[in-house]
C-alpha cells in the first residue's frame, strides 16, 4: 500500500500545481496591467479596418506620386459610439492632415520610413483632434508609394486590358453572301 499512497499523493500534488498555474495565468495579466494604460490587445477593443487611403504627394507644383495605405485601428467600441463623425472619415482626414503637415516624410525612400513614428504620429494626431485617447494602436496592413510614372503605366495597362476584353466580348461581324 505504500507505493499506491505515494502515487496518489503525487497525482494530487500535480493536479494542485496545474490548477494553481492555470489560476495564476488568468489572474496575472489583469494584475500586472496598469489601470491607466490602454486595454490589452487581446480583448475589449474594436478593430476598425479603413479602406485603402490614397494621398497624392506633391513636389512643388506637380504630383510626384501617390502614398497608398490600408490601416487598421484599435479603439474602445464605447468611445467610438460617442463620435458624431464616422470613425473612418475622421481617420482618413487625419491621415491626410498628418501627411501634409509632415512634408519631411519621403515615401519614395521606403527603407528610410520610420514606421513606428508614422503609426504613433497618426494615432496621436487622431486622438489630439478628438481630445481623448480613443485610438489605442494603428496597425499597418499595407503601405506603398507609386510614382507618377508607375501610376501612368498601370492606368495604360488597365485601359489596354479593358479594350482587349471588350474586343473579345463583342460579337463577330456577320458575313453576307
C-alpha positions as CSV (number, residue, x, y, z in Angstrom):
1,X,0.0,0.0,0.0
2,X,2.9,2.4,0.5
3,X,3.7,2.9,-3.2
4,X,0.0,3.4,-4.1
5,X,-0.3,6.2,-1.4
6,X,2.8,7.9,-2.9
7,X,1.4,7.6,-6.4
8,X,-2.0,9.1,-5.3
9,X,-0.2,11.9,-3.3
10,X,2.0,12.7,-6.4
11,X,-1.2,12.8,-8.6
12,X,-3.0,15.1,-6.2
13,X,0.1,17.3,-6.0
14,X,0.4,17.5,-9.8
15,X,-3.3,18.4,-10.0
16,X,-3.0,21.2,-7.4
17,X,0.1,22.6,-9.1
18,X,-1.6,22.6,-12.5
19,X,-4.7,24.2,-11.1
20,X,-2.6,26.9,-9.4
21,X,-0.7,27.6,-12.7
22,X,-4.0,27.9,-14.6
23,X,-5.5,30.2,-12.0
24,X,-2.3,32.3,-11.9
25,X,-2.1,32.6,-15.7
26,X,-5.7,34.0,-15.9
27,X,-5.1,36.4,-13.0
28,X,-1.6,37.7,-13.9
29,X,-2.4,39.9,-17.0
30,X,-5.0,41.9,-15.1
31,X,-2.9,42.2,-12.0
32,X,0.1,43.4,-14.0
33,X,-1.8,45.9,-16.1
34,X,-1.5,49.5,-15.0
35,X,-5.1,50.9,-14.5
36,X,-4.1,54.0,-16.5
37,X,-2.8,52.0,-19.5
38,X,-4.9,51.2,-22.6
39,X,-6.7,47.8,-22.6
40,X,-4.7,44.9,-23.8
41,X,-4.9,43.9,-27.5
42,X,-6.4,40.6,-26.5
43,X,-9.9,41.8,-26.0
44,X,-12.2,44.8,-25.3
45,X,-11.0,46.8,-28.3
46,X,-12.7,47.1,-31.7
47,X,-10.6,46.8,-34.9
48,X,-11.6,49.4,-37.4
49,X,-10.3,48.5,-40.8
50,X,-10.1,51.5,-43.1
51,X,-10.3,51.4,-46.9
52,X,-7.2,52.0,-48.9
53,X,-6.2,55.6,-48.5
54,X,-4.5,57.3,-51.5
55,X,-2.8,60.5,-50.8
56,X,-1.1,62.5,-53.6
57,X,2.4,63.6,-52.8
58,X,3.4,66.9,-54.3
59,X,6.8,68.2,-55.2
60,X,6.4,71.9,-55.7
61,X,3.6,72.3,-58.3
62,X,3.4,68.7,-59.6
63,X,2.3,65.3,-58.3
64,X,5.3,63.2,-57.5
65,X,3.4,60.1,-56.7
66,X,0.7,58.6,-54.5
67,X,1.1,57.3,-51.0
68,X,-1.2,54.2,-50.5
69,X,-2.0,52.7,-47.2
70,X,-4.5,50.4,-45.6
71,X,-4.5,50.9,-41.8
72,X,-6.3,49.1,-39.0
73,X,-7.1,51.0,-35.8
74,X,-7.8,49.6,-32.4
75,X,-10.3,51.6,-30.3
76,X,-12.7,51.2,-27.4
77,X,-16.1,50.5,-29.0
78,X,-18.0,52.5,-26.4
79,X,-15.8,55.5,-27.2
80,X,-16.3,55.0,-31.0
81,X,-20.1,55.2,-30.5
82,X,-19.7,58.6,-28.9
83,X,-18.2,60.1,-32.1
84,X,-20.6,62.3,-34.2
85,X,-18.5,61.7,-37.3
86,X,-17.9,58.2,-38.7
87,X,-14.6,56.9,-37.4
88,X,-13.3,56.0,-40.9
89,X,-14.0,59.5,-42.2
90,X,-12.2,61.1,-39.3
91,X,-9.3,58.7,-39.6
92,X,-8.9,59.3,-43.3
93,X,-9.0,63.1,-42.8
94,X,-6.3,62.9,-40.1
95,X,-4.0,60.7,-42.3
96,X,-4.2,63.4,-45.0
97,X,-3.6,66.1,-42.4
98,X,-0.7,64.3,-40.8
99,X,1.0,63.6,-44.1
100,X,0.6,67.2,-45.4
101,X,1.8,68.6,-42.0
102,X,4.9,66.4,-42.2
103,X,6.4,67.0,-45.6
104,X,9.8,65.6,-44.4
105,X,8.3,62.1,-44.7
106,X,9.7,60.8,-48.0
107,X,7.7,57.7,-49.1
108,X,9.8,57.2,-52.2
109,X,12.6,56.0,-49.8
110,X,10.8,53.1,-48.2
111,X,13.9,52.0,-46.3
112,X,14.1,55.4,-44.5
113,X,10.5,55.4,-43.4
114,X,10.3,55.2,-39.6
115,X,7.1,53.0,-39.4
116,X,6.8,53.2,-35.6
117,X,7.0,57.1,-35.7
118,X,4.5,57.1,-38.6
119,X,2.0,54.9,-36.7
120,X,2.4,56.8,-33.4
121,X,2.1,60.1,-35.2
122,X,-1.2,59.2,-36.8
123,X,-2.6,57.8,-33.6
124,X,-1.6,60.9,-31.7
125,X,-2.9,63.1,-34.4
126,X,-6.4,61.4,-34.3
127,X,-6.5,61.5,-30.5
128,X,-5.4,65.1,-30.4
129,X,-8.2,66.1,-32.7
130,X,-10.8,64.2,-30.7
131,X,-9.4,65.4,-27.4
132,X,-9.4,61.9,-25.8
133,X,-7.5,58.7,-26.3
134,X,-9.9,56.7,-28.4
135,X,-7.4,55.2,-30.8
136,X,-5.0,52.9,-28.9
137,X,-3.0,51.5,-31.8
138,X,-2.5,51.9,-35.5
139,X,-1.6,48.7,-37.4
140,X,-0.3,48.9,-40.9
141,X,-1.8,46.3,-43.1
142,X,-0.5,47.7,-46.4
143,X,1.7,50.6,-47.3
144,X,3.1,51.6,-50.6
145,X,4.3,54.5,-52.8
146,X,3.6,54.7,-56.5
147,X,5.5,57.2,-58.6
148,X,3.6,59.2,-61.2
149,X,5.2,57.1,-63.9
150,X,4.1,53.8,-62.2
151,X,0.6,55.2,-62.0
152,X,0.5,56.1,-65.7
153,X,1.9,52.7,-66.6
154,X,-0.8,50.9,-64.6
155,X,-3.5,53.1,-65.9
156,X,-2.4,52.5,-69.6
157,X,-2.2,48.7,-68.9
158,X,-5.6,48.7,-67.4
159,X,-7.1,50.6,-70.4
160,X,-5.5,48.1,-72.8
161,X,-6.7,45.1,-70.9
162,X,-10.3,46.6,-70.8
163,X,-10.1,47.3,-74.6
164,X,-8.9,43.7,-75.3
165,X,-11.6,42.3,-73.1
166,X,-14.3,44.4,-74.8
167,X,-13.0,43.3,-78.3
168,X,-13.1,39.6,-77.3
169,X,-16.7,40.0,-75.9
170,X,-18.0,41.9,-78.9
171,X,-19.8,39.6,-81.4
172,X,-18.1,38.9,-84.7
173,X,-19.5,40.8,-87.6
174,X,-22.0,38.8,-89.6
175,X,-20.9,37.8,-93.1
176,X,-23.3,38.4,-96.0
177,X,-23.3,36.1,-99.1
